[in-house]
């Protein structure tokens, strides 16, 4: 087991360094320049699309714009917003939150590009249903000679989208608060996910459309209440976030470069784990949207990082930093302790309900992503059998260490980012052409 943990620790340190962060930020800046930030100017138009104003049933795709966004959000609004933010603060300090905000803003532009491509280049499966996602826009947009990139994405997605982190954190919470054995939590998660994912994206979309708005509002309103209780310290926290973003030691010398690098990498890494911009997972959900206008779904997808990072992650960060609770416990327990301090008794109920909803909804969406990668690699019939391997890993992830789980998932996300962003760069002109055509039509 020790060698297993060492392997993943070495792998993540190899893949997740400053070069990958520079690649991500450089790509986002490039997309911002060539698009002239025009997608951000249609921010409110995206809500109009989301309202159903442009929905049509006689167009390609399987779910509405709203359901596609809720599927994507159920994968992003989850333990990454709760445990991931706590871990970011624990590893990179308050300054990591600043870089999460930066990554969220750039993530909006990246998602516009990747999710527009997911609807622009779709491929029919064995049942004649059009499928979208990075592996499909790589193969259909760039041609067969780029298929190894599509395969790399699908293999990494196969493993990276196993909800190991979600199960692990939920098991940690329930063991700490209710003394439930982690393995039992893993088995319960297996049964819940298995029941829902045996259906298709329509069933997943129906479940997430009901759960996501409720859990979002419940968590945000609860967070705002906690922040209001500690409001007198909030201005100082905001100041500290900006000050720490570039390393406090910048004032007095010392290992400034190393500190800045660690804060930057930690913030970007945790933001991407939270909002998945550039990873390509969210493009698999948005690629199922019913539309003949790919740009529309790109604009809807752009709302994801805003809701996920700028609203939910910020709420979590302010709750933790205003409570003053910093511990060596798992990320989810640190957040739980912060809520409990401000809302004794009531905080427990929020922790149990919201955290469980977050974890389960993310597990459901991730299982859809992983199964979609399996179907791409092995075909629908054989790919469906992967579900049994997938489900068997879930109970095991409940008993593995948090650090091992994070290293496995981060490594797979890094391997997904490379083919997703490289192919999107190569196809970026197709996106801008579609963008200007759509804007002119408006």
LUMLUMKOL-637077 format. One line per field, with one value per residue (C-alpha): residue in three letters; residue number from 1; x, y, z. Coordinates in steps of 0.001 Angstrom, whole numbers. Last residue first. Layout:
type = (ala|...)
seq = (NUM|...)
x = (X|...)
y = (Y|...)
z = (Z|...)
//
This chain:
type = (unk|unk|unk|unk|unk|unk|unk|unk|unk|unk|unk|unk|unk|unk|unk|unk|unk|unk|unk|unk|unk|unk|unk|unk|unk|unk|unk|unk|unk|unk|unk|unk|unk|unk|unk|unk|unk|unk|unk|unk|unk|unk|unk|unk|unk|unk|unk|unk|unk|unk|unk|unk|unk|unk|unk|unk|unk|unk|unk|unk|unk|unk|unk|unk|unk|unk|unk|unk|unk|unk|unk|unk|unk|unk|unk|unk|unk|unk|unk|unk|unk|unk|unk|unk|unk|unk|unk|unk|unk|unk|unk|unk|unk|unk|unk|unk|unk|unk|unk|unk|unk|unk|unk|unk|unk|unk|unk|unk|unk|unk|unk|unk|unk|unk|unk|unk|unk|unk|unk|unk|unk|unk|unk|unk|unk|unk|unk|unk|unk|unk|unk|unk|unk|unk|unk|unk|unk|unk|unk|unk|unk|unk|unk|unk|unk|unk|unk|unk|unk|unk|unk|unk|unk|unk|unk|unk|unk|unk|unk|unk|unk|unk|unk|unk|unk|unk|unk|unk|unk|unk|unk|unk|unk|unk|unk|unk|unk|unk|unk|unk|unk|unk|unk|unk|unk|unk|unk|unk|unk|unk|unk|unk|unk|unk|unk|unk|unk|unk|unk|unk|unk|unk|unk|unk|unk|unk|unk|unk|unk|unk|unk|unk|unk|unk|unk|unk|unk|unk|unk|unk|unk|unk|unk|unk|unk|unk|unk|unk|unk|unk|unk|unk|unk|unk|unk|unk|unk|unk|unk|unk|unk|unk|unk|unk|unk|unk|unk|unk|unk|unk|unk|unk|unk|unk|unk|unk|unk|unk|unk|unk|unk|unk|unk|unk|unk|unk|unk|unk|unk|unk|unk|unk|unk|unk|unk|unk|unk|unk|unk|unk|unk|unk|unk|unk|unk|unk|unk|unk|unk|unk|unk|unk|unk|unk|unk|unk|unk|unk|unk|unk|unk|unk|unk|unk|unk|unk|unk|unk|unk|unk|unk|unk|unk|unk|unk|unk|unk|unk|unk|unk|unk|unk|unk|unk|unk|unk|unk|unk|unk|unk|unk|unk|unk|unk|unk|unk|unk|unk|unk|unk|unk|unk|unk|unk|unk|unk|unk|unk|unk|unk|unk|unk|unk|unk|unk|unk|unk|unk|unk|unk|unk|unk|unk|unk|unk|unk|unk|unk|unk|unk|unk|unk|unk|unk|unk|unk|unk|unk|unk|unk|unk|unk|unk|unk|unk|unk|unk|unk|unk|unk|unk|unk|unk|unk|unk|unk|unk|unk|unk|unk|unk|unk|unk|unk|unk|unk|unk|unk|unk|unk|unk|unk|unk|unk|unk|unk|unk|unk|unk|unk|unk|unk|unk|unk|unk|unk|unk|unk|unk|unk|unk|unk|unk|unk|unk|unk|unk|unk|unk|unk|unk|unk)
seq = (442|441|440|439|438|437|436|435|434|433|432|431|430|429|428|427|426|425|424|423|422|421|420|419|418|417|416|415|414|413|412|411|410|409|408|407|406|405|404|403|402|401|400|399|398|397|396|395|394|393|392|391|390|389|388|387|386|385|384|383|382|381|380|379|378|377|376|375|374|373|372|371|370|369|368|367|366|365|364|363|362|361|360|359|358|357|356|355|354|353|352|351|350|349|348|347|346|345|344|343|342|341|340|339|338|337|336|335|334|333|332|331|330|329|328|327|326|325|324|323|322|321|320|319|318|317|316|315|314|313|312|311|310|309|308|307|306|305|304|303|302|301|300|299|298|297|296|295|294|293|292|291|290|289|288|287|286|285|284|283|282|281|280|279|278|277|276|275|274|273|272|271|270|269|268|267|266|265|264|263|262|261|260|259|258|257|256|255|254|253|252|251|250|249|248|247|246|245|244|243|242|241|240|239|238|237|236|235|234|233|232|231|230|229|228|227|226|225|224|223|222|221|220|219|218|217|216|215|214|213|212|211|210|209|208|207|206|205|204|203|202|201|200|199|198|197|196|195|194|193|192|191|190|189|188|187|186|185|184|183|182|181|180|179|178|177|176|175|174|173|172|171|170|169|168|167|166|165|164|163|162|161|160|159|158|157|156|155|154|153|152|151|150|149|148|147|146|145|144|143|142|141|140|139|138|137|136|135|134|133|132|131|130|129|128|127|126|125|124|123|122|121|120|119|118|117|116|115|114|113|112|111|110|109|108|107|106|105|104|103|102|101|100|99|98|97|96|95|94|93|92|91|90|89|88|87|86|85|84|83|82|81|80|79|78|77|76|75|74|73|72|71|70|69|68|67|66|65|64|63|62|61|60|59|58|57|56|55|54|53|52|51|50|49|48|47|46|45|44|43|42|41|40|39|38|37|36|35|34|33|32|31|30|29|28|27|26|25|24|23|22|21|20|19|18|17|16|15|14|13|12|11|10|9|8|7|6|5|4|3|2|1)
x = (-28699|-27781|-24543|-23708|-24324|-22050|-19393|-19412|-19447|-16322|-14767|-15389|-14010|-10957|-10390|-10042|-6285|-6537|-9444|-7367|-4523|-6927|-8731|-5698|-3636|-6426|-7370|-3902|-3879|-7321|-6018|-3107|-5372|-7755|-5001|-3238|-6474|-7338|-3859|-3950|-7402|-6341|-8205|-11220|-14108|-12238|-12594|-16413|-16436|-14042|-16686|-19076|-16622|-15797|-19538|-20118|-17403|-20066|-21709|-18525|-18849|-22256|-21664|-18294|-14969|-13196|-16163|-18448|-15871|-15543|-19348|-19359|-16835|-18857|-22152|-20526|-19193|-22719|-24121|-21141|-21457|-25127|-24276|-21481|-23352|-26545|-24580|-22746|-26010|-27943|-25348|-23566|-26774|-28182|-24984|-24963|-28406|-26968|-24333|-24448|-21231|-18901|-20762|-20322|-16541|-16320|-18095|-15645|-12673|-14433|-14887|-11227|-10005|-8590|-5285|-7066|-7843|-11001|-10750|-14498|-14118|-11602|-13780|-17073|-15342|-13742|-16975|-18953|-16194|-16312|-20092|-20312|-17200|-16190|-19338|-21812|-19258|-17506|-20814|-22209|-19881|-21653|-24777|-22738|-21146|-24594|-25807|-22637|-23410|-26618|-28582|-29575|-30657|-27803|-25872|-22505|-23070|-22635|-19531|-18150|-18258|-15649|-13266|-10597|-10344|-12732|-13431|-15109|-13877|-10845|-9906|-10173|-8133|-5290|-5333|-5183|-2541|-348|-500|68|2968|4561|4244|5888|8750|9413|9302|11762|13022|12432|10613|7654|7485|7333|3583|3290|1614|-1913|-1368|-2128|-5192|-6680|-5603|-7582|-10682|-10177|-9799|-13064|-14800|-13856|-16867|-19238|-18868|-22614|-23251|-20749|-22639|-25962|-24403|-23139|-26599|-28090|-25400|-25793|-29580|-29738|-27246|-28716|-32191|-31083|-28972|-31471|-34402|-32509|-29912|-32419|-34034|-30664|-29353|-32505|-32128|-28371|-29089|-30469|-28178|-26720|-29544|-29655|-25892|-25218|-27480|-26279|-22555|-22995|-24543|-21588|-19072|-20881|-20790|-17042|-16512|-17981|-20645|-19609|-22230|-20124|-16593|-17549|-20181|-17727|-14888|-17271|-18506|-14917|-13908|-17067|-16597|-12863|-13326|-16088|-14617|-14296|-10496|-10314|-12343|-11607|-7889|-8619|-11041|-8623|-5755|-8044|-9037|-5380|-4578|-7384|-5407|-4567|-8264|-9382|-9175|-12855|-14418|-11801|-10967|-14599|-15648|-13002|-13629|-17393|-20530|-22732|-25477|-27867|-28033|-28172|-24601|-23355|-23723|-20876|-20933|-18709|-20329|-22037|-18839|-17008|-19247|-18556|-14772|-14771|-17296|-15759|-12359|-13866|-15660|-12569|-10577|-12834|-12803|-9016|-8636|-11076|-9228|-6015|-7431|-8538|-4982|-3962|-5851|-3265|-1778|-2035|-4742|-6578|-6588|-7656|-10613|-11546|-11397|-13454|-16413|-16383|-14556|-16978|-19812|-20849|-18758|-20437|-23904|-23075|-22522|-25795|-27536|-26139|-27338|-30721|-31125|-30016|-32533|-31586|-30940|-29391|-30230|-33209|-36953|-37668|-36789|-35588|-34815|-36769|-36024|-34881|-31277|-31164|-32258|-29684|-26996|-28221|-27240|-23567|-23569|-20725|-18734|-18869|-17326|-14095|-12302|-12698|-9122|-7735|-9728|-8968|-5239|-5479|-7212|-4569|-1770|-3478|-3767|-271|1235|-493|828|4386|4187|3844|1016|2228|5438|4193|1004|2969|5360|2492|661|3604|4275|692|909|4356|2901|0)
y = (38012|36590|38593|37126|33600|34014|35732|32840|30120|31639|32039|28367|27090|29302|27546|24088|23726|25451|23171|20116|21203|22128|18786|16606|18183|18648|14972|13817|16554|15417|11853|12964|15158|12212|9790|12360|13356|9717|9013|12098|11243|7734|4700|3260|4863|4420|646|894|2754|434|-2295|181|1035|-2605|-3329|-282|-1511|-3866|-901|-393|-3858|-3084|621|373|-257|3122|5440|3355|3412|7213|7550|5252|7498|10629|9084|7825|11309|12714|10315|10667|14459|14285|11887|14057|17340|15825|14236|17500|19430|17152|16135|19493|21528|19381|19731|23499|23684|22202|24900|27407|29460|26794|23991|25607|25891|22351|21034|22890|21331|17955|18141|18923|15976|16780|18631|21656|25310|26756|30550|30822|33743|31821|28718|30517|32953|30106|28116|31112|31895|28305|28533|31942|32683|29062|27066|29678|31582|28381|26974|30110|29606|26324|28299|30436|27363|25782|28726|28719|25193|26374|23364|22549|19814|19475|16180|17833|19933|16824|15523|19076|19125|16374|18247|19158|22709|24092|21354|23809|22319|20270|23193|25580|23185|23028|26776|27675|25067|26020|29738|29284|26883|29129|32233|30424|29133|32551|34318|32023|34818|38530|40692|42046|39243|36898|37399|35466|36799|35649|36385|40105|39533|36927|38967|41993|39852|38370|41822|42968|39740|40066|42199|39987|36911|36348|37614|35055|32255|33447|33811|30230|28905|30810|29451|25855|25727|27561|25241|22084|22953|24057|20856|18222|18484|19141|16600|13731|14530|14996|11651|9952|11618|10910|7196|4583|2101|5304|5724|2330|1803|5216|4552|972|1833|4834|2534|121|2945|4303|799|593|3869|2470|4871|6622|9365|12542|11287|8173|10080|12843|10519|8367|11498|12555|9157|8758|12193|11700|8299|9392|7421|10199|10173|6484|6338|9993|9221|6447|8670|11595|9401|7776|11183|12212|8918|9862|12794|10955|10122|13705|17041|17915|14459|12674|15563|16707|13175|12534|16021|15513|14965|12001|11932|9010|6575|3513|2462|5976|9093|11606|15232|18103|21525|20512|19571|22361|24973|23205|23485|27159|28544|26382|27990|31489|30769|29013|32219|33825|30735|30406|34004|33384|30207|32235|34627|31677|30303|33498|32392|29685|27352|23880|24306|26940|24684|21694|23670|24739|21140|19834|22092|23276|20161|18068|19097|21765|20520|17235|18417|21562|19625|17727|20983|22698|19923|19987|23717|23512|20707|17013|14402|16148|16993|19332|18650|19304|23004|25183|28830|30525|27680|29874|28763|30589|33797|33150|32948|36279|37738|36816|37932|40400|37541|35704|38788|38535|39664|36064|35834|37564|35676|32341|33167|34239|30953|28943|30785|30180|26445|26082|28161|25866|22808|24208|25152|21563|19058|16157|15155|16002|14033|10992|10991|11051|8438|6030|6728|5817|2466|1846|2336|0)
z = (-32921|-36317|-36270|-32855|-34135|-37161|-35014|-32527|-35178|-36780|-33309|-32554|-35849|-35276|-31932|-33474|-32906|-29521|-28583|-29562|-27275|-24466|-24338|-25093|-22250|-19700|-19580|-18462|-15806|-14606|-14307|-12122|-9947|-9411|-8381|-6164|-4426|-3657|-2304|-64|1327|2379|1006|2891|992|-2294|-1908|-1763|-5133|-6999|-7472|-9091|-11863|-12539|-12854|-15061|-17420|-18793|-20533|-22542|-24071|-25583|-26245|-27963|-26235|-26060|-26638|-24443|-21646|-21877|-21658|-18618|-16875|-17617|-16508|-13300|-12713|-12941|-10335|-7998|-8152|-7143|-4281|-2849|-3022|-1594|1266|1983|1948|4305|6890|7088|7112|9920|11935|11439|13020|16232|16660|13790|13735|15138|13402|10004|10456|11853|8736|6481|8281|8217|4422|3870|5916|9354|9784|11167|10473|12013|12108|11552|9137|7013|6757|5999|3627|1658|1430|145|-2366|-3623|-4143|-5841|-7896|-8348|-9112|-10264|-12358|-13449|-14785|-16443|-19417|-20149|-21101|-23508|-25093|-25342|-27368|-29468|-30685|-32405|-33646|-30078|-27689|-25198|-25009|-25699|-22570|-20413|-22223|-22334|-18507|-18432|-20714|-18186|-19518|-16926|-14357|-11921|-8613|-9646|-11886|-8947|-6757|-9280|-9958|-6266|-5427|-8401|-7537|-3780|-4391|-7035|-4855|-1938|-4102|-5613|-2249|-463|1762|1279|3831|1866|-689|2298|2367|-898|-4048|-3253|450|95|-2082|282|3331|2164|1679|5157|6733|5133|6375|10074|11127|9115|11303|11776|8227|6848|8647|7160|3710|3978|4835|1889|-449|736|614|-2722|-4409|-2860|-4125|-7622|-8045|-6864|-9261|-12486|-11305|-11176|-14538|-16222|-14913|-16210|-19606|-19641|-19462|-17037|-15282|-13846|-11319|-9585|-9716|-8160|-5178|-4629|-4864|-2561|68|-298|128|3203|4702|4003|5849|9139|10417|13637|13081|12986|12298|10332|8376|7460|6436|4368|2587|1912|513|-1557|-3153|-3711|-5338|-7704|-10661|-13207|-13206|-14101|-17331|-17960|-18194|-20698|-22652|-22860|-24015|-26614|-27996|-28195|-29981|-32452|-33833|-37082|-37458|-38077|-36261|-35844|-35858|-33718|-31387|-31266|-30283|-27614|-26212|-25758|-27792|-28672|-31311|-30862|-33819|-31572|-32421|-31585|-33719|-33594|-32523|-33607|-33113|-29862|-28006|-29866|-28226|-24935|-25284|-26363|-23882|-21168|-21710|-21524|-18240|-16895|-17336|-14748|-12518|-12743|-11581|-8716|-7718|-7860|-5274|-3133|-3039|-1259|1883|2536|-63|1481|4144|2115|-951|1188|2537|-997|-2215|728|43|-3559|-4766|-2704|-4945|-7379|-10323|-11274|-10298|-12256|-15487|-15082|-14105|-17208|-19544|-17802|-18448|-22088|-22653|-22910|-25622|-28597|-32191|-32825|-33094|-29402|-29526|-26648|-27482|-24675|-22278|-19368|-19938|-23265|-21518|-18805|-21497|-22888|-19513|-20003|-23647|-23031|-21473|-24825|-26509|-24516|-27706|-28847|-30137|-27037|-24396|-26082|-25977|-22322|-21450|-23302|-21491|-18142|-18813|-20286|-17438|-14925|-16759|-16792|-13052|-11974|-11870|-14020|-12233|-8713|-9486|-10616|-7630|-5118|-7153|-7024|-3337|-2415|-4223|-2719|782|0)
//
